[in-house]
Amino acid sequence: MDDDSNYAVFFFPQALEALGDAMKPYLQDGPAGPHVVCNGVDTGGSLIEMNLTGTGADGKSVQIELMVPSSMVRMIVSMHSHELFGFGPQNTKLKTVSTQPQPSDAASVATSAATAVTADANKAAG
């Protein structure tokens, strides 16, 4: 599994009520409501298995498997953070390209248009 992948698992309000205090240490609040952030989810079977990394009483990192009935889960959101991929250079960052002409561009466009009009007028006169 990709180290930069995380999942946010959202529960039905009735499920959170039924799970009670046992679930509270694993929940995080967010704009979309309380959820569990985990680095792996297995949805095969009647239980949804969530793999989390936590901190033990001794301060060391521990791996936690949290399993709940699948009927309690409202939604699972995959969150990925990775580099650009595909064709082309990989070390470039995305740039925002403005479709509006910049003041210097507008001046050069106006100068080009004026030159073209003057050339057409000279051609017609001569």
Summary of the structure (lengths in Angstrom):
residues: 126
radius of gyration: 28.8
end to end distance: 75.4
largest distance: 93.7
contacts: 250
relative contact order: 0.17
helix: 31%
strand: 33%
